[in-house]
Amino acid sequence: MAVLAIVLMGTVAYRYLKVDRLPPLSYPSVTVTTRYPQASAVDVEQLVSGPIEDVVAGVEGIESISSTSREGRSTVRLQLVEGADPDIASLEVERRISRIRSRLPADVLEPTVAKADPDELPIINIALTGAALDELYDVATNQIGPTLE
């Protein structure tokens, strides 16, 4: 009887179990990109990426910090914890970077802060190729679009 009761409860529970095919993802990130024209990758790392990493390390909600330093360009990526608000984090990052702006080299261009949230990305990207753009537009809007909708 106990096994029958468990199977019956499992069957009833399975009927009411909701499955979300596209669950909400919330792993936002903030990226700071800084251009330092004609500087070597080592200089970019020491003079730009390092100070930016140090100053943004105290922002609340950061899970990890990674950076890439190339010739003339620094990219610092802040991965936020699940559920963190990228708007608040990006404002805090901008505020902290403005504090150290005077300590960065004079030729460094203004750092840009961009936030990204996986929920804002498209689910699918489709590209059509062909010779006649008018025909491609008609195929996309009249055939492919309604089928996907």
CYANA upper distance limits for C-alpha pairs under 8 A (distance plus 0.5 A):
  1 MET  CA      5 ALA  CA      6.60
  2 ALA  CA      6 ILE  CA      6.75
  3 VAL  CA      7 VAL  CA      6.67
  4 LEU  CA      8 LEU  CA      6.56
  5 ALA  CA      9 MET  CA      6.60
  6 ILE  CA     10 GLY  CA      6.53
  7 VAL  CA     11 THR  CA      6.63
  8 LEU  CA     12 VAL  CA      6.78
  9 MET  CA     13 ALA  CA      6.50
 10 GLY  CA     14 TYR  CA      6.46
 11 THR  CA     15 ARG  CA      6.96
 12 VAL  CA     16 TYR  CA      7.29
 13 ALA  CA     17 LEU  CA      6.60
 24 PRO  CA    119 ASP  CA      7.30
 25 LEU  CA    118 PRO  CA      6.87
 25 LEU  CA    119 ASP  CA      6.54
 26 SER  CA     82 GLU  CA      5.80
 26 SER  CA     83 GLY  CA      5.93
 26 SER  CA     84 ALA  CA      8.22
 26 SER  CA    117 ASP  CA      7.42
 26 SER  CA    118 PRO  CA      7.22
 26 SER  CA    119 ASP  CA      7.43
 27 TYR  CA     79 GLN  CA      7.82
 27 TYR  CA     80 LEU  CA      6.84
 27 TYR  CA     81 VAL  CA      6.90
 27 TYR  CA     82 GLU  CA      5.50
 27 TYR  CA     83 GLY  CA      7.39
 27 TYR  CA     84 ALA  CA      8.28
 27 TYR  CA    117 ASP  CA      7.10
 27 TYR  CA    118 PRO  CA      7.21
 28 PRO  CA     79 GLN  CA      7.03
 28 PRO  CA     80 LEU  CA      6.13
 28 PRO  CA     81 VAL  CA      8.02
 28 PRO  CA     82 GLU  CA      7.79
 28 PRO  CA     83 GLY  CA      8.36
 28 PRO  CA     84 ALA  CA      7.61
 28 PRO  CA     85 ASP  CA      8.11
 28 PRO  CA     86 PRO  CA      6.54
 28 PRO  CA    115 LYS  CA      7.88
 28 PRO  CA    116 ALA  CA      6.17
 28 PRO  CA    117 ASP  CA      4.89
 28 PRO  CA    118 PRO  CA      7.06
 29 SER  CA     77 ARG  CA      7.46
 29 SER  CA     78 LEU  CA      6.00
 29 SER  CA     79 GLN  CA      5.04
 29 SER  CA     80 LEU  CA      5.93
 29 SER  CA     86 PRO  CA      7.16
 29 SER  CA    115 LYS  CA      6.34
 29 SER  CA    116 ALA  CA      5.80
 29 SER  CA    117 ASP  CA      7.02
 30 VAL  CA     77 ARG  CA      6.44
 30 VAL  CA     78 LEU  CA      5.61
 30 VAL  CA     79 GLN  CA      7.18
 30 VAL  CA     80 LEU  CA      8.14
 30 VAL  CA     86 PRO  CA      7.30
 30 VAL  CA     89 ALA  CA      7.92
 30 VAL  CA     90 SER  CA      6.72
 30 VAL  CA    113 VAL  CA      7.39
 30 VAL  CA    114 ALA  CA      6.19
 30 VAL  CA    115 LYS  CA      4.82
 30 VAL  CA    116 ALA  CA      6.67
 31 THR  CA     75 THR  CA      7.36
 31 THR  CA     76 VAL  CA      6.18
 31 THR  CA     77 ARG  CA      4.94
 31 THR  CA     78 LEU  CA      6.61
 31 THR  CA    113 VAL  CA      6.20
 31 THR  CA    114 ALA  CA      5.70
 31 THR  CA    115 LYS  CA      6.70
 31 THR  CA    116 ALA  CA      8.42
 32 VAL  CA     74 SER  CA      8.44
 32 VAL  CA     75 THR  CA      6.23
 32 VAL  CA     76 VAL  CA      5.58
 32 VAL  CA     77 ARG  CA      6.91
 32 VAL  CA    111 PRO  CA      6.96
 32 VAL  CA    112 THR  CA      6.09
 32 VAL  CA    113 VAL  CA      5.05
 32 VAL  CA    114 ALA  CA      6.97
 33 THR  CA     73 ARG  CA      7.78
 33 THR  CA     74 SER  CA      6.20
 33 THR  CA     75 THR  CA      5.06
 33 THR  CA     76 VAL  CA      6.98
 33 THR  CA    111 PRO  CA      6.15
 33 THR  CA    112 THR  CA      5.78
 33 THR  CA    113 VAL  CA      7.07
 34 THR  CA     48 VAL  CA      8.19
 34 THR  CA     73 ARG  CA      6.31
 34 THR  CA     74 SER  CA      5.58
 34 THR  CA     75 THR  CA      7.00
 34 THR  CA    108 VAL  CA      7.72
 34 THR  CA    109 LEU  CA      6.99
 34 THR  CA    110 GLU  CA      7.16
 34 THR  CA    111 PRO  CA      4.94
 34 THR  CA    112 THR  CA      6.92
 35 ARG  CA     72 GLY  CA      6.16
 35 ARG  CA     73 ARG  CA      4.99
 35 ARG  CA     74 SER  CA      6.80
 35 ARG  CA    108 VAL  CA      6.53
 35 ARG  CA    109 LEU  CA      5.97
 35 ARG  CA    110 GLU  CA      8.10
 35 ARG  CA    111 PRO  CA      7.69
 36 TYR  CA     44 VAL  CA      7.41
 36 TYR  CA     72 GLY  CA      5.06
 36 TYR  CA     73 ARG  CA      6.19
 36 TYR  CA     74 SER  CA      8.17
 36 TYR  CA    107 ASP  CA      6.92
 36 TYR  CA    108 VAL  CA      5.05
 36 TYR  CA    109 LEU  CA      6.74
 37 PRO  CA     71 GLU  CA      8.44
 37 PRO  CA     72 GLY  CA      5.14
 37 PRO  CA     73 ARG  CA      7.94
 37 PRO  CA    107 ASP  CA      7.74
 37 PRO  CA    108 VAL  CA      7.63
 38 GLN  CA     71 GLU  CA      7.42
 38 GLN  CA     72 GLY  CA      5.85
 39 ALA  CA     43 ASP  CA      6.61
 39 ALA  CA     44 VAL  CA      6.82
 39 ALA  CA     71 GLU  CA      6.31
 39 ALA  CA     72 GLY  CA      5.48
 40 SER  CA     44 VAL  CA      6.72
 40 SER  CA     70 ARG  CA      7.74
 40 SER  CA     71 GLU  CA      5.26
 40 SER  CA     72 GLY  CA      6.96
 41 ALA  CA     45 GLU  CA      6.61
 41 ALA  CA     69 SER  CA      6.03
 41 ALA  CA     70 ARG  CA      5.08
 41 ALA  CA     71 GLU  CA      4.91
 41 ALA  CA     72 GLY  CA      7.39
 41 ALA  CA     73 ARG  CA      8.28
 42 VAL  CA     46 GLN  CA      6.69
 42 VAL  CA     69 SER  CA      8.05
 43 ASP  CA     47 LEU  CA      6.16
 43 ASP  CA     48 VAL  CA      8.14
 44 VAL  CA     48 VAL  CA      5.69
 44 VAL  CA     49 SER  CA      6.82
 44 VAL  CA     69 SER  CA      6.48
 44 VAL  CA     70 ARG  CA      7.57
 44 VAL  CA     71 GLU  CA      7.59
 44 VAL  CA     72 GLY  CA      7.27
 44 VAL  CA     73 ARG  CA      7.30
 44 VAL  CA     74 SER  CA      6.84
 45 GLU  CA     49 SER  CA      5.29
 45 GLU  CA     50 GLY  CA      6.42
 45 GLU  CA     68 THR  CA      8.46
 45 GLU  CA     69 SER  CA      5.90
 45 GLU  CA     74 SER  CA      7.71
 46 GLN  CA     50 GLY  CA      5.93
 46 GLN  CA     51 PRO  CA      8.12
 47 LEU  CA     51 PRO  CA      7.20
 47 LEU  CA    104 LEU  CA      7.09
 47 LEU  CA    105 PRO  CA      7.56
 48 VAL  CA     52 ILE  CA      6.73
 48 VAL  CA     74 SER  CA      7.37
 48 VAL  CA    104 LEU  CA      6.90
 48 VAL  CA    105 PRO  CA      8.35
 49 SER  CA     53 GLU  CA      6.51
 49 SER  CA     67 SER  CA      7.32
 49 SER  CA     68 THR  CA      8.36
 49 SER  CA     69 SER  CA      7.42
 49 SER  CA     74 SER  CA      6.41
 49 SER  CA     75 THR  CA      7.80
 49 SER  CA     76 VAL  CA      7.22
 50 GLY  CA     54 ASP  CA      6.68
 51 PRO  CA     55 VAL  CA      6.69
 51 PRO  CA    100 ILE  CA      8.39
 51 PRO  CA    104 LEU  CA      8.43
 52 ILE  CA     56 VAL  CA      6.66
 52 ILE  CA     76 VAL  CA      8.12
 52 ILE  CA     97 ILE  CA      7.28
 53 GLU  CA     57 ALA  CA      6.45
 53 GLU  CA     65 ILE  CA      7.79
 53 GLU  CA     67 SER  CA      8.42
 53 GLU  CA     76 VAL  CA      7.54
 55 VAL  CA     96 ARG  CA      6.85
 55 VAL  CA     97 ILE  CA      7.51
 55 VAL  CA    100 ILE  CA      8.24
 56 VAL  CA     93 VAL  CA      6.49
 56 VAL  CA     96 ARG  CA      7.07
 56 VAL  CA     97 ILE  CA      8.03
 57 ALA  CA     62 ILE  CA      8.10
 57 ALA  CA     65 ILE  CA      8.09
 59 VAL  CA     89 ALA  CA      7.46
 59 VAL  CA     92 GLU  CA      7.29
 59 VAL  CA     93 VAL  CA      7.53
 60 GLU  CA     89 ALA  CA      7.82
 61 GLY  CA     80 LEU  CA      6.02
 61 GLY  CA     81 VAL  CA      6.04
 61 GLY  CA     84 ALA  CA      6.53
 61 GLY  CA     89 ALA  CA      8.09
 62 ILE  CA     78 LEU  CA      6.92
 62 ILE  CA     79 GLN  CA      6.44
 62 ILE  CA     80 LEU  CA      4.87
 62 ILE  CA     81 VAL  CA      6.39
 63 GLU  CA     78 LEU  CA      7.97
 63 GLU  CA     79 GLN  CA      6.01
 63 GLU  CA     80 LEU  CA      5.53
 63 GLU  CA     81 VAL  CA      5.65
 64 SER  CA     78 LEU  CA      6.46
 64 SER  CA     79 GLN  CA      5.68
 64 SER  CA     80 LEU  CA      7.52
 65 ILE  CA     76 VAL  CA      7.61
 65 ILE  CA     77 ARG  CA      6.28
 65 ILE  CA     78 LEU  CA      5.18
 65 ILE  CA     79 GLN  CA      6.80
 66 SER  CA     76 VAL  CA      6.33
 66 SER  CA     77 ARG  CA      5.76
 66 SER  CA     78 LEU  CA      7.13
 67 SER  CA     74 SER  CA      7.75
 67 SER  CA     75 THR  CA      5.97
 67 SER  CA     76 VAL  CA      4.69
 67 SER  CA     77 ARG  CA      6.43
 68 THR  CA     74 SER  CA      6.43
 68 THR  CA     75 THR  CA      5.65
 68 THR  CA     76 VAL  CA      6.97
 69 SER  CA     73 ARG  CA      6.56
 69 SER  CA     74 SER  CA      5.13
 69 SER  CA     75 THR  CA      6.92
 70 ARG  CA     74 SER  CA      6.83
 80 LEU  CA     84 ALA  CA      6.68
 80 LEU  CA     86 PRO  CA      8.18
 84 ALA  CA     89 ALA  CA      8.43
 85 ASP  CA     89 ALA  CA      6.90
 86 PRO  CA     90 SER  CA      6.38
 86 PRO  CA    115 LYS  CA      6.62
 86 PRO  CA    116 ALA  CA      7.89
 86 PRO  CA    117 ASP  CA      7.98
 87 ASP  CA     91 LEU  CA      6.79
 87 ASP  CA    115 LYS  CA      7.79
 88 ILE  CA     92 GLU  CA      6.74
 89 ALA  CA     93 VAL  CA      6.59
 90 SER  CA     94 GLU  CA      6.61
 90 SER  CA    113 VAL  CA      7.17
 90 SER  CA    114 ALA  CA      7.74
 90 SER  CA    115 LYS  CA      6.97
 91 LEU  CA     95 ARG  CA      6.67
 92 GLU  CA     96 ARG  CA      6.69
 93 VAL  CA     97 ILE  CA      6.59
 93 VAL  CA    113 VAL  CA      8.14
 94 GLU  CA     98 SER  CA      6.63
 94 GLU  CA    113 VAL  CA      7.20
 95 ARG  CA     99 ARG  CA      7.13
 96 ARG  CA    100 ILE  CA      7.45
 97 ILE  CA    101 ARG  CA      6.53
 97 ILE  CA    111 PRO  CA      8.48
100 ILE  CA    104 LEU  CA      7.29
102 SER  CA    106 ALA  CA      8.40
104 LEU  CA    108 VAL  CA      7.39
116 ALA  CA    120 GLU  CA      8.16
117 ASP  CA    121 LEU  CA      7.68
128 LEU  CA    136 LEU  CA      7.30
129 THR  CA    136 LEU  CA      7.98
130 GLY  CA    136 LEU  CA      7.42
132 ALA  CA    136 LEU  CA      6.95
133 LEU  CA    137 TYR  CA      6.57
134 ASP  CA    138 ASP  CA      6.79
135 GLU  CA    139 VAL  CA      6.68
136 LEU  CA    140 ALA  CA      6.58
137 TYR  CA    141 THR  CA      6.60
138 ASP  CA    142 ASN  CA      6.15
138 ASP  CA    143 GLN  CA      8.12
139 VAL  CA    143 GLN  CA      5.71
139 VAL  CA    144 ILE  CA      6.90
140 ALA  CA    144 ILE  CA      5.44
140 ALA  CA    145 GLY  CA      6.21
141 THR  CA    145 GLY  CA      5.62
141 THR  CA    146 PRO  CA      7.73
142 ASN  CA    146 PRO  CA      7.00
143 GLN  CA    147 THR  CA      6.88
144 ILE  CA    148 LEU  CA      6.73
145 GLY  CA    149 GLU  CA      6.67
